[in-house]
Amino acid sequence: MIALGNRRIFLCGSVVDMRKGIDGLAAVVLGQLQRDPNSGEVFVFVGSHGTRLKALCWERDGFWLATKRLARGRFVVPRIAHVDGRPSTLELSPSDWQLLLDGIVVRSRTVLERWRRNGNDTSSV
C-alpha cells in the first residue's frame, strides 16, 4: 500500500488514456477536473479496460506517479456523474482507496447502524 498520510484522494470520473504520463495527467487535473495538480492531493485515474490505475500527487519538490496493472480482473469503480459536460471526481477515504486497490467493490457508502448499549438500557447481553 502507498502511504498517503492525511492527503485527500480523488477518483477521476472519466476514463483516461493510460499512455499519459505526469504532464498529461496534470493537464487533465487542471483542465478537466479544474483542480490544482500542485495541491498535494492525490488524483486517481482508471483506464478504459479497467486493468490499469494511476495515481498522481505533488510532493514538495516534484510529482510522483504510481501505476498498478492487474494481471487478472479489473478495477471496479463507482459511476461518477459528469457536471456541465466535464468529468467530476469522487473523494475516496483511505479505506475506500485500500478497498479499490484490493479489488473489493464498494457499492454504496452507507454505514450500517451498530447496536450500542446506552445508559438507560437494563437488558443483559
C-alpha positions in Angstrom: 0.0 0.0 0.0 1.2 3.5 -0.8 1.4 5.6 2.4 -0.7 8.7 1.7 -0.8 10.2 5.2 -3.6 12.6 5.5 -3.8 13.6 1.8 -7.2 13.9 0.1 -7.7 11.3 -2.6 -9.9 12.0 -5.7 -11.0 9.4 -8.2 -11.4 10.9 -11.7 -14.9 10.3 -13.1 -13.9 9.7 -16.7 -11.8 7.1 -18.4 -8.3 8.4 -19.0 -5.7 7.3 -21.7 -3.2 5.3 -19.7 -0.4 6.3 -22.0 -0.4 9.7 -20.4 2.4 10.4 -18.1 2.9 13.1 -15.4 2.4 16.1 -17.6 -0.6 14.7 -19.4 -2.4 13.7 -16.2 -1.5 17.0 -14.6 -3.2 18.7 -17.6 -6.3 16.5 -17.1 -6.4 17.6 -13.4 -6.1 21.2 -14.3 -8.2 21.4 -17.5 -10.9 18.8 -17.0 -11.2 18.4 -13.2 -10.4 22.1 -12.6 -8.3 21.3 -9.6 -4.7 22.3 -8.8 -2.4 19.4 -9.6 0.3 21.0 -7.3 -2.1 20.9 -4.2 -0.7 17.8 -2.7 -4.0 15.9 -3.3 -3.9 12.5 -4.9 -5.6 12.1 -8.2 -6.5 8.6 -9.3 -7.3 7.6 -12.9 -8.5 4.3 -14.4 -8.1 3.3 -18.0 -10.8 2.2 -20.4 -10.1 -1.5 -19.9 -10.2 -1.2 -16.1 -6.9 -3.1 -15.8 -4.7 -0.1 -15.0 -4.8 2.5 -12.4 -2.6 5.6 -12.0 -2.2 7.9 -9.0 -0.7 11.3 -9.4 0.5 13.5 -6.5 2.7 16.6 -6.0 5.1 16.3 -3.1 7.2 19.3 -2.1 9.7 19.3 -5.0 8.0 17.3 -7.7 5.3 14.9 -8.8 5.2 11.2 -8.2 3.2 8.8 -10.4 2.2 5.3 -9.2 0.8 2.7 -11.6 -0.9 -0.6 -10.8 -1.6 -3.0 -13.6 -3.7 -6.1 -12.8 -2.6 -9.5 -14.0 -6.3 -10.7 -14.0 -9.6 -8.9 -13.4 -10.5 -5.3 -13.5 -10.7 -2.4 -11.1 -14.4 -1.7 -10.5 -15.0 1.9 -9.8 -18.3 3.6 -9.0 -20.0 5.6 -11.7 -19.5 9.3 -11.3 -21.8 11.8 -12.9 -20.4 14.5 -15.2 -21.1 18.1 -14.4 -21.5 20.6 -17.3 -20.0 18.0 -19.7 -16.9 17.7 -17.6 -15.9 14.7 -15.5 -16.3 15.2 -11.8 -14.4 13.5 -9.0 -15.3 11.3 -6.1 -13.3 11.8 -2.9 -12.1 8.5 -1.5 -11.4 7.8 2.1 -8.2 5.9 2.9 -10.2 2.7 3.5 -12.0 3.2 0.1 -8.6 3.6 -1.6 -7.3 0.4 0.0 -10.5 -1.5 -1.0 -10.1 -0.3 -4.6 -6.5 -1.4 -4.7 -7.5 -4.8 -3.2 -10.2 -5.3 -5.8 -13.1 -5.0 -3.4 -16.2 -3.3 -4.8 -17.9 -0.8 -2.6 -21.4 -0.3 -4.0 -22.6 2.3 -1.6 -21.1 4.5 1.2 -23.9 3.6 3.6 -22.6 2.8 7.0 -24.8 0.3 8.8 -26.0 1.3 12.3 -24.4 -0.7 15.0 -26.0 -1.7 18.2 -24.8 0.3 21.2 -25.6 -0.1 24.8 -26.9 3.2 26.1 -27.1 4.3 29.7 -30.8 3.5 30.1 -30.6 0.0 28.7 -31.1 -2.5 31.5 -31.1 -5.6 29.4 -28.3 -8.0 29.6 -26.1 -9.0 26.7 
